[in-house]
């Protein structure tokens, strides 16, 4: 964070349209990471890494169900089981929702008045890759 600037100030200045219109030539995980950052999902939460993995897997095959993705995410993220994955993802999404920038969240989830489910969150972000 630049001197005199705040993380919250930088988040307010972020333009999510730029992520869709001008994605850098990096891998989908990097693009997904930028979307998560825009939505203020904190990277220090274990759910952040699980979300990246789940979004990547879902973007590769949208016919997969979360119950099919979670065991793979658990393995890749060194978690005990799918139930742990579901919990840490839900926690990360709720934390971001509770600290959200209304304008940015409205871009991703227009008209949303309640926190999105894991499925909704992962599907929307996977669709943007």
Backbone bond lengths (Angstrom), bond angles and torsions (degrees), N, CA, C in turn:
res aa  C-N    CA-C-N  psi(-1)  N-CA   C-N-CA  omega(-1)  CA-C   N-CA-C  phi
1 X - - - 1.453 - - 1.511 108.20 -
2 X 1.305 117.57 130.14 1.452 122.21 -178.53 1.516 110.51 -65.14
3 X 1.345 115.61 154.42 1.447 120.34 -179.85 1.519 109.66 -59.32
4 X 1.316 116.26 133.01 1.455 121.52 179.91 1.519 114.06 82.97
5 X 1.313 117.89 -10.28 1.467 121.11 179.55 1.517 108.93 -100.21
6 X 1.304 115.39 155.31 1.460 119.64 176.98 1.514 109.06 -113.89
7 X 1.316 115.67 156.74 1.463 119.66 177.15 1.520 109.84 -61.45
8 X 1.339 116.68 -39.69 1.464 120.25 179.42 1.522 110.38 -63.59
9 X 1.344 116.97 -39.37 1.456 120.77 178.27 1.513 111.63 -63.64
10 X 1.325 116.28 -41.58 1.451 119.91 178.14 1.521 110.89 -65.32
11 X 1.330 117.46 -37.89 1.462 120.81 179.80 1.526 109.72 -64.91
12 X 1.329 117.18 -39.17 1.465 119.37 179.70 1.521 111.16 -65.13
13 X 1.344 116.97 -31.45 1.461 121.16 -178.39 1.520 112.61 -81.60
14 X 1.319 118.43 -8.84 1.457 121.97 -177.38 1.521 110.03 -69.65
15 X 1.315 116.17 137.44 1.461 121.26 179.25 1.526 108.46 -110.18
16 X 1.338 118.70 103.05 1.463 120.34 -178.64 1.523 112.87 -61.44
17 X 1.344 117.78 -26.97 1.468 120.19 177.69 1.520 110.81 -58.13
18 X 1.309 116.75 -34.86 1.463 120.56 -178.57 1.519 111.17 -63.39
19 X 1.313 117.49 -31.47 1.460 120.47 178.79 1.527 111.07 -68.66
20 X 1.314 116.74 -31.45 1.463 120.22 -179.68 1.520 111.61 -85.13
21 X 1.319 116.50 -40.13 1.458 120.43 -174.51 1.520 112.81 -81.50
22 X 1.316 116.73 -33.08 1.456 120.57 -175.68 1.514 111.63 -130.24
23 X 1.322 118.68 55.79 1.457 117.77 179.79 1.522 109.45 -64.45
24 X 1.306 115.62 136.60 1.457 117.42 178.62 1.519 108.68 -71.23
25 X 1.300 116.86 162.73 1.467 119.98 -174.11 1.525 112.68 -78.24
26 X 1.302 117.44 36.41 1.454 121.28 178.53 1.515 109.65 -92.75
27 X 1.291 116.57 174.26 1.461 121.31 -178.90 1.526 111.12 -68.89
28 X 1.334 116.15 165.33 1.461 121.69 179.84 1.518 112.14 -57.07
29 X 1.328 117.31 -34.39 1.459 119.70 -179.41 1.521 110.39 -63.46
30 X 1.308 116.75 -39.60 1.459 120.58 178.36 1.525 110.93 -66.10
31 X 1.309 116.51 -40.56 1.468 120.38 178.32 1.523 109.74 -66.87
32 X 1.323 116.75 -43.84 1.471 120.44 177.38 1.521 110.28 -60.29
33 X 1.312 116.77 -39.31 1.456 121.38 178.39 1.525 111.13 -60.70
34 X 1.316 116.81 -39.95 1.469 120.52 178.31 1.525 110.98 -65.53
35 X 1.328 116.98 -37.87 1.467 120.07 176.86 1.531 110.20 -65.96
36 X 1.323 116.96 -43.72 1.462 120.04 178.55 1.527 110.66 -61.92
37 X 1.325 116.36 -41.01 1.462 120.32 177.88 1.528 110.57 -62.85
38 X 1.334 116.59 -41.26 1.471 120.64 178.60 1.523 111.06 -60.74
39 X 1.324 116.33 -35.47 1.464 121.36 -178.90 1.533 112.16 -86.27
40 X 1.321 116.64 3.93 1.469 123.46 177.16 1.527 113.23 66.29
41 X 1.330 116.35 32.11 1.462 119.51 171.66 1.524 105.32 -76.74
42 X 1.323 116.00 122.51 1.466 120.15 -174.04 1.526 111.46 -75.84
43 X 1.340 116.57 124.64 1.472 120.57 -177.39 1.524 113.76 -67.53
44 X 1.323 118.00 -15.18 1.465 119.39 178.72 1.533 112.11 -79.57
45 X 1.323 117.92 -9.31 1.464 120.72 176.79 1.528 109.09 -84.99
46 X 1.319 116.98 141.39 1.472 119.33 179.85 1.528 111.31 -64.10
47 X 1.318 117.59 -23.92 1.453 121.32 177.57 1.522 113.34 -64.91
48 X 1.324 116.84 -24.06 1.464 120.82 178.71 1.527 110.09 -62.45
49 X 1.315 116.31 -51.60 1.476 120.62 -179.76 1.532 110.69 -63.96
50 X 1.325 116.30 -39.29 1.463 120.18 178.04 1.525 111.10 -64.81
51 X 1.332 116.69 -39.52 1.466 120.01 177.25 1.522 111.07 -63.22
52 X 1.318 116.98 -43.86 1.468 119.69 178.07 1.524 110.72 -56.29
53 X 1.324 115.61 -46.81 1.463 120.72 -178.39 1.522 111.05 -65.61
54 X 1.325 116.91 -45.44 1.467 121.02 -179.28 1.521 111.56 -64.16
55 X 1.318 117.24 -41.58 1.464 121.26 179.38 1.525 109.65 -63.30
56 X 1.317 116.53 -43.98 1.471 121.12 179.16 1.533 110.57 -61.43
57 X 1.329 117.16 -47.76 1.465 121.22 -179.61 1.528 111.21 -62.85
58 X 1.326 116.35 -43.85 1.464 120.30 -178.54 1.522 111.01 -67.63
59 X 1.336 117.34 -34.96 1.466 119.85 179.55 1.531 111.32 -67.54
60 X 1.327 116.92 -26.25 1.461 121.30 179.10 1.523 112.30 -78.51
61 X 1.336 116.44 -30.31 1.468 120.47 -179.94 1.519 109.23 -150.71
62 X 1.321 116.25 95.08 1.468 121.04 -175.59 1.518 113.68 -74.89
63 X 1.313 116.74 -2.84 1.462 120.18 175.99 1.534 111.31 -83.60
64 X 1.318 115.77 -12.71 1.467 119.43 179.64 1.523 110.45 -68.18
65 X 1.303 116.03 145.66 1.454 122.02 173.14 1.518 108.04 -93.60
66 X 1.326 116.66 154.59 1.459 118.87 179.67 1.520 111.88 -59.20
67 X 1.332 116.53 -34.19 1.462 118.24 179.76 1.532 111.36 -65.49
68 X 1.330 116.37 -19.69 1.467 120.44 175.37 1.527 111.11 -87.17
69 X 1.321 116.42 -29.76 1.462 121.38 -178.85 1.527 111.88 -79.35
70 X 1.326 116.85 -41.08 1.465 120.75 -173.76 1.536 114.18 -54.42
71 X 1.343 120.47 -42.95 1.474 118.83 178.67 1.534 112.36 -61.57
72 X 1.324 117.01 -38.19 1.470 120.40 177.54 1.526 110.50 -67.15
73 X 1.323 116.72 -40.76 1.466 121.04 177.27 1.528 109.52 -62.44
74 X 1.324 116.67 -43.18 1.472 120.56 179.08 1.523 110.61 -58.00
75 X 1.311 116.37 -44.36 1.461 120.87 -179.94 1.531 111.00 -64.48
76 X 1.321 116.92 -48.25 1.463 120.86 -177.69 1.527 112.97 -67.50
77 X 1.331 116.42 -29.53 1.467 120.55 -177.69 1.524 112.87 -101.15
78 X 1.321 116.70 8.84 1.475 122.97 177.71 1.530 112.87 56.61
79 X 1.324 115.65 46.13 1.465 121.29 174.62 1.518 108.99 -107.10
80 X 1.316 116.03 161.56 1.460 121.29 -174.60 1.526 114.06 -63.92
81 X 1.328 116.08 -48.24 1.469 118.26 -174.97 1.526 111.01 -160.01
82 X 1.317 114.69 177.80 1.460 121.87 -177.44 1.528 112.19 -62.42
83 X 1.328 116.79 -32.29 1.461 120.32 -179.78 1.531 110.46 -64.93
84 X 1.328 116.73 -38.29 1.467 121.19 176.11 1.526 110.48 -62.86
85 X 1.330 115.93 -42.17 1.467 121.12 179.81 1.522 109.68 -61.28
86 X 1.312 116.71 -48.52 1.466 121.08 179.90 1.524 109.97 -56.58
87 X 1.311 116.88 -44.32 1.464 121.60 -177.41 1.533 112.25 -66.17
88 X 1.331 117.83 -47.91 1.472 119.38 -176.45 1.529 110.95 -68.94
89 X 1.331 117.62 -32.65 1.464 120.28 176.11 1.525 109.64 -67.79
90 X 1.316 116.36 -46.55 1.475 120.33 179.36 1.531 110.39 -59.47
91 X 1.321 116.87 -41.60 1.462 121.49 179.68 1.527 111.06 -63.49
92 X 1.326 117.47 -43.44 1.465 121.31 179.94 1.532 111.10 -64.59
93 X 1.325 116.94 -42.15 1.465 120.80 179.84 1.526 110.26 -65.64
94 X 1.319 117.19 -45.18 1.479 120.41 179.79 1.518 111.68 -64.00
95 X 1.327 116.81 -39.32 1.462 120.49 178.15 1.528 109.91 -61.98
96 X 1.329 116.71 -46.06 1.465 120.46 178.98 1.527 110.75 -63.78
97 X 1.331 116.64 -40.49 1.472 121.11 178.72 1.528 110.11 -61.45
98 X 1.304 116.84 -42.00 1.464 120.93 -178.23 1.525 112.78 -69.39
99 X 1.325 117.75 -20.43 1.464 122.28 -179.49 1.529 111.26 -117.10
100 X 1.314 116.76 24.15 1.460 121.73 -170.34 1.523 113.77 -73.57
101 X 1.313 112.89 155.31 1.455 123.03 166.75 1.534 104.05 -94.32
102 X 1.305 116.51 114.67 1.471 121.62 -173.84 1.532 112.25 -54.39
103 X 1.309 116.97 -41.97 1.463 121.20 -176.56 1.532 111.39 -64.76
104 X 1.306 116.04 -44.28 1.465 119.86 -179.58 1.522 110.44 -68.65
105 X 1.324 117.59 -44.79 1.469 119.75 179.43 1.522 111.27 -63.55
106 X 1.327 117.06 -34.73 1.464 120.02 179.11 1.528 110.84 -66.73
107 X 1.327 117.59 -27.98 1.458 120.82 176.07 1.533 110.03 -64.14
108 X 1.318 116.28 -45.16 1.462 121.45 -177.67 1.526 112.63 -80.30
109 X 1.331 115.89 -37.36 1.470 121.79 -175.32 1.536 108.54 -130.54
110 X 1.327 118.01 74.30 1.469 121.51 -175.05 1.532 112.60 -57.17
111 X 1.333 114.55 132.75 1.456 120.67 176.00 1.518 115.31 71.25
112 X 1.295 117.42 6.60 1.472 121.78 -176.83 1.527 110.10 -67.85
113 X 1.326 116.57 128.36 1.465 121.29 177.98 1.528 112.34 -112.18
114 X 1.327 116.04 -3.99 1.463 119.59 177.92 1.527 108.82 -139.73
115 X 1.298 115.19 160.41 1.457 121.68 -177.78 1.533 110.69 -60.84
116 X 1.330 117.34 132.45 1.474 118.84 179.14 1.520 111.61 -69.49
117 X 1.307 115.24 153.82 1.462 120.61 175.57 1.529 108.54 -72.74
118 X 1.313 116.15 166.40 1.464 120.73 175.66 1.528 110.28 -54.75
119 X 1.326 115.65 -46.44 1.463 121.19 -177.72 1.526 111.24 -60.30
120 X 1.330 116.84 -48.18 1.463 121.03 -179.77 1.530 110.84 -61.01
121 X 1.318 115.72 -45.40 1.461 121.40 -177.38 1.531 110.68 -62.29
122 X 1.316 116.45 -49.88 1.466 121.42 -178.54 1.526 110.59 -64.22
123 X 1.323 117.35 -42.87 1.470 120.91 -178.33 1.521 111.60 -63.92
124 X 1.321 117.58 -43.87 1.472 121.16 -179.44 1.523 110.26 -63.25
125 X 1.315 117.44 -46.71 1.460 119.07 -178.73 1.527 112.63 -70.41
126 X 1.321 117.37 -35.45 1.476 120.21 177.17 1.517 110.34 -64.11
127 X 1.302 116.70 -35.90 1.464 121.72 -179.91 1.536 111.21 -65.46
128 X 1.317 116.85 -25.40 1.469 121.60 -178.08 1.530 113.03 -84.98
129 X 1.321 117.23 -4.23 1.469 119.17 -179.70 1.515 110.69 -84.56
